[in-house]
């Protein structure tokens, strides 16, 4: 983002960037020299930053290879970053940047067998996500508004001294740009990840925002971007104006029952192998962590029917659903059956629980899943 900022008695033409590494940088946009930078959220992967170059010194405790057997270290920010692609906005009136950030970390552990696991967690009592007003001159947070989900929509700052943002739990809100005070909130019923825009049509100003579960984040780790209710809401383009009278149609959530999984015996070693293949061969990107993608359009494997279980190898290896977008994978029959065993184990667990646990209240530890190797 480009802006003209006044500090040190001069006007600087700058480029501003909020990085996944947790730092906000203000750079001279001609030379690239760092002029200001500071942490948006908790940062412990670096022990210090060079004030002249902005280059980090790694915190040796954060490197997996330095963990003792049986030891753990939670790195902040986690692997998905403090800030991702979600749009930020700048108000030249307030001289603040408004952006969504996440506060989750990666708890990395080295087992006694030298295996490495990582879990995305929030364990320090902080909200999992925030809407932040960042002062790029003072390099500090001016205010924070806590969020229910780690990832939320991009922002829009207006000359009316408002900031608009949609949230992962299905709200569209306007807050005061100077204080962060909540001024207006509308329940949408669908997750919002994109930024709103504003237009003038026939002399009336509108704020427009797309709503609906979308993107690879939403299928890979749906708990990062949605709640169990908001991920099921419809995809809609919504327009708001002062004095608008239209009522949003009610959102109907259809609850599906998890079918009884196959009653075949499962070998523990086969399940472990299947989990590794499921992650390494990228099944996880479409079908989700722990086979739960919270999706309408891509099959959620926790709801597989007996017919689909019977057709497993024909689908995965043979490509019988190629016309629906499920291409065949170059797996051996043994690898395919290992993945199937892993999926059945997850479906059985979900079936026996009958319903997923309700979302954890804000401020309590939360586990968003992870990986092992």
Protein Blocks (a to p, Z undefined) as FASTA:
>chain_A
ZZdddeehiacdddddddfkopacdddfknopafbdcdfbdcfkbgbdcfklopacddfk
lpmklpcehiacdddddfkojbdfbccdddfklopacddddfbdcdddddfkopacdddd
dfehpafbdcddddfklopafbdcddfbfbdcdddddfkopacdddfkopacdddfklop
afbdcdehpacfbdcddddeehiacddddeddedjklmmmmmlmmcfklmmpccdddddd
ehiabdcddddddddddddddfbdcdfklmmmmmmmmmmnommmmnoghhiaopaklccf
klccfklmmmmmmmmmnopmmmnopacddddfklmmmmmmmmmmmmmmmmmnopacdddd
ehiacdebdadZZ
